[in-house]
Every structure is written in C-alpha cells, then in structure tokens.
C-alpha cells in the first residue's frame, strides 16, 4: 500500500520544470511617412493583406491574417503562428512568409510583394522569436522581457 501511494504521489506531481515557455506572438506595424498603412480607411493605405507560408507543403499555403488596433487606433497585423518552421540546427528555426499588400489608386489595383523571415531560438525552457528580417533588412532583434513588435517603414 505504501509503494502504491508513493508511486501515485510521484506520478501525479505537477512540476513546472518540464514546461517550455513559448514566445512567438508578433505585432507587425507598417508605416509610410507617418501614415498607418494598414488602416484601409485612410487614402493610399493597403486595402487587402494576405500572407503565404513559403515553406508550406504547397505553393498556396495561406496563413491567417488578424488585423488589430492599439489603444491609439493604430492598425497592426497580429501573427500568432501558422507558418512552418524549418530547422537550421538543433536550436535555431526559421519561418518565411510572403506578404501580398494591395491598395487601389484610381481604378488600378497595386500589389506589393514583400518577404518576412522570422528566426527562432529554442532551449529546454524557452522557444522564442530571436530576430526578423523584412525584404532582407533586419527589422527586429529580441530583447529579453520585451514584446515582439516589428515596425516596417515604407
């Protein structure tokens, strides 16, 4: 009976040592000359945004786009997950996302194609975004204890 109680106590123990914290939520802001380019109500802003997983199983591997607003009503894309991560080595991973940003000028629709690369690091207790590049330019480097905010200036 004592052996069963000891076994039950140790097997039901909830240890926080086995938990891995995941920090991969990203806020992406796009600004042009002080204008919120993600606010479709503003002239010359993008009216349609789509994201596609470059490493996806097929060429057409859409990623869910969630547009949100800050308390100051500035629009941003909230990226939680969805793109496949490729292993670079045991502790480093990468996602590549193609963005299609559309806006209308007069009767014509203009499409801008951009690339966002998210780099991740992993340890036994933490999986997090470590850096990001946008069209080949570094736009984010992780600082401990800060939110993952990417600001794009066009």
C-alpha positions in Angstrom: 0.0 0.0 0.0 2.9 2.4 0.8 4.5 1.7 -2.5 1.3 2.4 -4.4 0.9 5.7 -2.5 4.4 6.8 -3.3 4.0 5.8 -6.9 0.7 7.7 -7.2 2.1 10.8 -5.5 5.2 11.0 -7.7 3.4 10.2 -10.9 0.7 12.9 -10.4 3.2 15.6 -9.3 2.9 18.7 -11.4 6.4 20.1 -12.0 6.9 23.4 -13.7 10.4 22.2 -14.6 9.0 20.4 -17.6 7.2 23.4 -19.1 8.6 25.3 -22.1 7.6 29.0 -22.4 6.6 29.9 -26.0 7.1 33.5 -27.1 6.2 33.7 -30.8 3.4 36.3 -31.0 4.4 39.2 -33.2 2.8 42.6 -33.9 3.7 44.0 -37.3 3.1 47.7 -38.0 3.5 49.2 -41.4 4.1 53.0 -41.7 4.7 55.3 -44.6 5.6 59.0 -43.8 3.7 58.8 -40.5 0.6 57.1 -42.1 -0.8 53.9 -40.8 -0.7 51.8 -44.0 -2.8 49.0 -42.5 -5.8 51.3 -41.9 -7.9 50.7 -45.1 -10.0 53.8 -44.3 -7.0 56.1 -45.0 -6.2 57.2 -48.5 -3.3 55.2 -50.2 -3.3 52.6 -47.4 -3.5 48.9 -48.1 -7.0 47.6 -48.5 -6.1 43.9 -48.6 -3.3 41.9 -46.9 -2.6 38.2 -47.4 0.2 36.0 -46.1 1.5 32.8 -47.6 3.9 30.2 -46.0 6.9 30.0 -48.3 8.0 26.7 -46.6 4.4 25.3 -46.8 3.5 21.9 -48.1 2.1 23.5 -51.3 2.8 26.7 -53.2 -0.5 28.1 -51.9 -0.2 27.8 -48.1 -2.2 30.8 -46.7 -1.6 32.0 -43.2 -4.4 33.5 -41.2 -4.2 37.4 -41.1 -5.5 39.1 -38.0 -5.7 42.9 -38.1 -5.9 44.6 -34.7 -5.7 48.1 -33.3 -3.8 49.5 -30.4 -5.5 51.7 -27.9 -4.4 54.7 -30.1 -6.3 53.0 -33.0 -3.1 52.2 -34.9 -3.6 49.1 -37.0 -1.2 46.1 -36.9 -1.0 42.5 -38.1 -1.0 40.0 -35.2 0.9 36.9 -36.2 0.5 34.1 -33.7 1.6 31.0 -35.7 0.8 29.2 -38.8 4.0 29.2 -40.9 6.1 26.0 -41.0 9.4 26.4 -39.2 12.5 24.9 -40.9 15.2 23.6 -38.6 18.5 25.4 -39.2 20.2 23.3 -36.5 19.1 21.8 -33.1 18.4 25.2 -31.5 17.5 27.5 -34.4 14.5 27.6 -36.7 13.2 29.8 -39.4 9.8 30.7 -41.0 9.5 32.6 -44.2 6.3 34.4 -45.1 5.3 36.1 -48.3 3.1 39.2 -47.9 0.9 40.5 -50.6 -0.2 44.0 -49.8 -2.8 45.6 -52.2 -4.1 49.1 -52.5 -6.2 50.9 -55.0 -5.2 54.1 -56.8 -7.9 55.4 -59.1 -9.2 52.4 -61.0 -6.0 50.4 -60.7 -5.0 47.9 -58.0 -1.3 48.0 -57.0 0.2 44.9 -55.3 3.4 45.0 -53.3 5.1 41.6 -52.6 7.3 41.5 -49.5 9.1 38.8 -47.6 9.2 38.4 -43.8 11.7 36.0 -42.3 11.2 35.1 -38.6 14.1 33.4 -36.8 13.6 31.4 -33.6 15.8 30.0 -30.9 14.9 27.1 -28.7 16.1 25.9 -25.3 14.6 23.4 -23.0 12.7 26.1 -21.1 12.1 28.7 -23.9 11.0 28.9 -27.6 11.1 32.4 -28.9 11.5 34.7 -31.9 15.0 36.0 -31.9 15.1 38.2 -34.9 13.2 39.2 -38.1 14.1 40.5 -41.5 11.8 42.2 -43.9 12.9 42.2 -47.6 16.4 41.4 -46.4 16.7 44.2 -43.8 16.8 43.3 -40.1 13.7 44.9 -38.5 13.6 43.2 -35.1 16.1 41.7 -32.6 14.7 40.2 -29.4 15.5 42.0 -26.1 14.7 40.0 -23.0 11.3 40.8 -21.4 10.0 42.9 -24.4 7.1 42.3 -26.7 7.8 41.2 -30.3 7.0 44.4 -32.2 8.1 44.8 -35.8 7.9 48.2 -37.4 8.1 48.5 -41.1 8.7 51.9 -42.8 7.9 52.1 -46.5 
